[in-house]
């Protein structure tokens, strides 16, 4: 159905466009009118001013000489211009000549002036002496002919308006034609073609010429794609109808040929239809399909009550119900069937039944595997817990009973297995399992619960002495040499023992924890054969847990604080920096030294967060010193856990920029243990940190894995000699030789040296004589809070004055 002419997009768009163009044209003409009037007035004023310019020199002579005749001639000349209405010349503020246009000369102009009631605007031109430009001799007063000027202005304005209107009309027509040709006509053509298009026959709308890449072209493409999808949808609907008819035929074929039993019963359990697979699963005779009123209740269910419960549950809830039911076959064997009953119309129930006997057998096998260790065939962790729970329940029922849980760790198994293939390693485990089983009763349980850990459940045990006798035999057997892969191996074993219910009657998990506590406290191998749990171990574990919990809350509760131990330039006798050392202000324990919580922080991974906090606080202090004009540096200890991923060079660079301190003022102290990790990663980290300007100190040099190759491979900035070499430096010549050797090594690598643990002035003098540049220790100051650090500098100056006096006295 075509739209009426007044509803056509072409007509409506044309009218709207015409209205807009008329509005814009009127605005344009109005603007041009105002502009042309202003421009004409300005032009007239400029012409009259130029006219006065031409007579200014003549007027200066007439005014200077007060020549009325010359003035009259000048005025007559000006009045020849029709735009001048009257002219007067004054000399020394006295009228010299005056002349106005006679009404008989231009009657129309006077009439227009009177009619328009126009105010004359007099142009005044000051006249100066021809001999002295600064001396004013008179002036010219020119009255413009406003009526003539306005008449000319109106005539010019009308002409300009006609030109502007004509231009605007032409632009409007051109724009309307462009819109009509480029937009409205193509859209109208598309609309007409769309009304006539038969999409089902494959007809599509062509893209208008010149619109292949425009929005109109894209619209045509979208319409064509929509038509394609519509045709595809119609084809899909037709195909589905055909498929539905085919599916119905297949359903009957599947029903008759399916391996799954399908049947329909009423609410009393009587069969109304079933397929051949159902007859095979239930071992019904071939003629069963012709028998009437056969009930499922008559079949040989192993538990008739379960089938009745399933059927009644489906009827009562009007929802699908399922269960696994046992069915007795004619040969007295049992088959497990999974049955699903679903209510359908007419109080009927549809049933699906299939054989799950193999599935259940596989599931039972999987459950056995879930509690069995593959390598040894013993019970695993889950099997141990299940058996322990059963023993605990039996002990709780019969008062006076008890059992023992023994955890055995093969302490050197990991080291031994590193040089063996998996088969040989499993052979060791299997032999260990065999020896353990041969030394316990058949009622006891032997389990393997981790790579190198076994567990024993010794039933009917109430005394620790009984466990010792049993485990003495087991340990003796385990520690006998065994030959694997042509090598003789001797296992080292440690044990932890917990008794039930003496050590706990709470849960098996607690019992295992207690045995683990006993195992983890003490030596191993021949140094300590076995250890029993005692409540003190639980208290230690509980204290450790509390300390770990409090440690994680310390930063949030603002319990950490930095102390600063001065680092002194002993060659110049001045304070140059400090080492930042973390302390913990525990609410109950007071100020906790780092040795009490740093190992725990490293073990739990909290050292990363703690280390970032220390760097943040140290950065703030460096920034504060910088603002105060103090050129000092700080060094902080870096844990091996932070390198390289937890403390990236990018983080350090961002920290220095964010807090506004120089990277060269921050020293990162690492130990030699860091260097024996991943050599490539550590070396890359060190180079990146030093390239960004940060200093790297090698701490505790001489106490770990000291090697000159480390100094060659890993470039650092300073060495810190451990305090163990400084303690007896004054009295021990060997320590002096060692320190002197370190100095020589450091100087050969162009490294500066810091001596730690300096305790008395004599050590200061010896270190200075050896060429040591920096030192720190209690002789200068113990670690102090930042509030007391200012006093340290003054005390150090006094100390060096005393050392200088003693040195001078000893020299004399």
NORLINVEN-V309303 format. One line per field, one symbol per residue. phi: phi as a letter, one per 20 degrees, with the letter a starting at -180 (. if undefined). psi: psi as a letter, one per 40 degrees, with the letter a starting at -180 (. if undefined). burial: # if it has 9 or more other C-alpha atoms within 8 Angstrom, else .. A space follows every 50 residues. Layout:
phi: ???
psi: ???
burial: ???
//
This chain:
phi: .effffefffffffffffffffffffffffffffffffffffffffffff ffgfdfffffffffelefffffffffffffefedebcccdclmdgdbbbc ffgffbfffffffffeleefdeedcfddffdcfeeedrbddddfefffff fffffffffffffffffffffffffffffffecffffffffffffefdff enfceffggndfdeffffffffffffffffffffffffffffffffffff gfffgedffefcbccefdnefdbadgfffffelefgeffeeeledffefe ffcfffffffffffffelcfccaddeceefemeddededcdcfcfmldce ccbbecgfffffffffffffdceffdmefdgffffffffffffffffdfn eabcdddddefdffffffecegffffffffffffffffdcffeeddcddb gccdccdefldccffffgffffffffffefgcdclmceccedccccccdd efeacebfgffffffffffedpfbmffbfbbefcgfffffffffffffff ffefffeleebedcdfddeffdmbfdradececdeffdemeefffecfgf fffenffffffffffffffffffffffeneecccdcedeffeddfecegf ffffffffemcfgfedddedeffffeefgffffffffffffeneecdeel fodddgbfffffedfcdbddffffeegdffddffffffffffffffffel decceemfdbffffffffffnfecbbrffeafgcfffeffffgfffffff fffffffffffe
psi: hiiideehdddddddddddddddddddddddddddddddddddddddddd ddddedddddddddefhdddddddddddeeheehdihihihfehhdihhi hhdddgdddddddddefhhhhhhhhhhiiedheehheaihhhhigddddd dddddddddddddddddddddddddddddddddddddddddddddehgdd eehihihihefdeidddddddddddddddddddddddddddddddddddd ddddddeiehhhihiaeeehhdiiiddddddefiideddeiifhideeig idgdddddddddddddefihiiihiihhideeihhhhhhhhhhaiffihh ihhihfddddddddddddddehhddeeiiadddddddddddddddddhie iiiihhhhhgdeddddedeiiddddddddddddddddeeiideihhihea dfhiihhhifheidddddddddddddddehiihhfeihhhihhiihhiih eddifciddddddddddddehiaibedhdihiiidddddddddddddddd ddedddefeiihihhihhgedefiheaihhhiihghddeahhiddeeddd dddeeedddddddddddddddddddddefhgiiiiihhideeheddgidd ddddddddefihdeehhhhiidddeebhdddddddddddddeeiihihif heebfhhddddddhhidiihhiededdfddehddddddddddddddddef iihhhifhdidddddddddeehdiiiieddiihiiddedddddddddddd ddddddddddd.
burial: .......#.#####..##..#...#..##..##..##..##..#...... ##..##..######.###..##.###.##...#########...#####. #....#..##.##.............####.....##############. ..#...#..##..##..##..#...#.####.######.#..#...#.#. ...##.#...##...###.##.##..##..#................... ....####.########.####.######.#.............#..... #.....##.##.###..#.###..#####.....#########....### #######..#........#####..#.########.###.##.##..... ###########.#...#..#...#######.##.###.##...######. .########.##...##..#..###.###....#......########## ..##...#.###.######....##..######...##..#......#.. #..##...##.#########..##############.....###..##.# ##...###.###.#######.##.##.....########.####..###. .##.##..#.#.#############......##.######.#.####### #....#...##..#.########.######....##.###.##..##... #########...######...###############..#..##.###.## ..#.........
//
